[in-house]
């Protein structure tokens, strides 16, 4: 049976694996903030509920203004969307029947959006032998032959980022050949000292930045993201966007999220500390994992186990992992796991240790 195409739906995964349903699962397939949503949300939630019963502002004026101010960009370079997923399909619609490139393994919706608009898709395949890094010698000529290139940064599912010097070469090549580069920064909020690509937009580079607000603030059900690009590109995307795409509650929650700087800082610190702890444990167990810089990572299926067999074992012990059967190039040889709280991470490591002993 085909497994779910995304994480964060544990019971659906258990049904697909023919594994008994369980009540107290730890869902490591979902990579939202391990701290949950900001505590301040509880205090003003009752004030935003009224927005569920009114038509929202179709221009998303207040939130757009706040994002623009927060990032010091013009209003006309911001488009708020119903999650990052809407942005991907809006972008793909602008390149219908054109050549697009994807660097894989990566988030599956770039391919889905591209095929939905009958784009001609070509791919570059990365692997673990180079630490999941791209080969700049391979990427640069690739750019010359596509109209659009999708890049996830940090990449999902590896959690890997690419060097600033290589990025500068990529963006220069894109500008020289008028190739649009889409940079999906859904998880950039979890990264310490991340490089900003906003200045490249200001300098006229053909860059589209897509960001999600659901991951850091743990509001996945709200569906909220935004896109940054030139005024011309934003206007084209806006013309494709359905009216009232972003609901009223999402608009108000987005405004509140941008005030949570202390929460973001705390999250980055916790995720960094826990990621280092988890990686140290995996090292002692001699397990292969991706050198992630964000709140999730790939972990190779242990020797002696098959992919689905390992998923079923973890589930039987109350751990849900994200399979990689639909990530091109991974083909189920890895699982993706989120960074969570210490007690949850300890539970994961204990279950992994037990599983390794079973096959000894």
TATA-V177324 format. One record per run of one state. SS is the DSSP state (h for helix, s for strand, l for the rest). FROM is the first residue (numbers start at 1). TO is the last residue. If there is no record, write none. Layout:
<<SS;FROM;TO> <SS;FROM;TO>>
This chain:
<<l;1;9> <h;10;16> <l;17;25> <s;26;27> <l;28;40> <h;41;53> <l;54;60> <h;61;71> <l;72;74> <h;75;77> <s;78;81> <l;82;82> <h;83;94> <l;95;98> <s;99;104> <l;105;108> <h;109;116> <l;117;119> <s;120;125> <l;126;127> <h;128;130> <l;131;135> <h;136;143> <l;144;147> <s;148;152> <l;153;163> <h;164;177> <l;178;179> <s;180;184> <l;185;187> <h;188;190> <l;191;197> <h;198;202> <l;203;206> <s;207;212> <l;213;219> <h;220;222> <l;223;224> <s;225;228> <l;229;230> <h;231;240> <l;241;247> <h;248;257> <l;258;260> <h;261;284> <l;285;288> <s;289;289> <l;290;295> <s;296;300> <l;301;306> <h;307;316> <l;317;318> <s;319;320> <l;321;321> <s;322;323> <l;324;333> <s;334;338> <l;339;341> <h;342;358> <l;359;360>>
